[in-house]
Amino acid sequence: MTQLSAAQKPGQSSAPTPDSSKALYGGKSNRRITVRDLTAAKERGEKWPMLTAYDAMTASVFDESGIPVMLVGDSMGNCHLGYDTTVPVTLDEMTLLAAAVVRGTRRALIVGDLTFGSYQEGPVQALRSATRLVKEAGVGAVKLEGGERSHEQIKLIVDAGIPVMGHIGLTPQSVNTMGYRVQGRGEEAAQQLLRDAKAVQDAGAFAVVLELVPEELAAEVTRILHIPTVGIGAGVECDAQVLVWTDMMGLTPGRMPRFVKQYADLRGVMGDAARAFAEDVVGGAFPAAEHAVH
Ligand code: KIV
């Protein structure tokens, strides 16, 4: 018979309480998060946050804030490099910025996106691109878009020892054929999404992004898969949530999609600071005596 601890009442479960020191967010470990930690979090039922990052300094802020996973997303095309879509982003650009994010962080798992054109030719091209991101940028995992159509690419990369995050639902690299529309609506589309989710898992991916997928369907995928689902516009039942950092911090101009929650107004703060500096310079208030060097 097991002994009850002092605080435990008769009839209470003796199941061990989750070890909060292992939590992905709020955990105490200083080492880099690995994909095994994400698998364990799904088993514990622990949700986790992921943010995009494109430079060392911003990434260091998120790392110090305890964000356990950062995605160097090809959303850098729209959010950092001034392109209209993610399509023009090159593997050279991705490698450069992913390396900066890795250098700016100590704890987060850094996932680098395989850019459009760097894996569609087939598994060998995909492995070559993934290997480059691991060797030259130092990322701990790569992400690529597509379910059934990317099964062979994911499998070869995983077989080579590189963890892969899948990405299904809305896949922005296919904007020219797909547009920016909710995916998985209607019976046929829902069945395709389920097949895509299983294809990604069967190929060996450690997690899968579900982008712009109806909440109930995302919940079903999350129940069926043993790997974590990372939702963006896919409802609350996903195991993790990702947002593009410039969207959630209020830096991206214009109207945001409904699924974005804005946590700050960086565009306002930075604009006010830039105008205050300009007025100080024009009016002669900056530099003041305390800023002068003698
Ligand atoms: O590139 C990106 O930021 C992404 C996320 C939206 C998941 O793929």
Residues whose N, C-alpha, C, O or C-beta is under 5 A from the ligand:
A	BS01	KIV	T52 G73 D74 S75 V209 V242
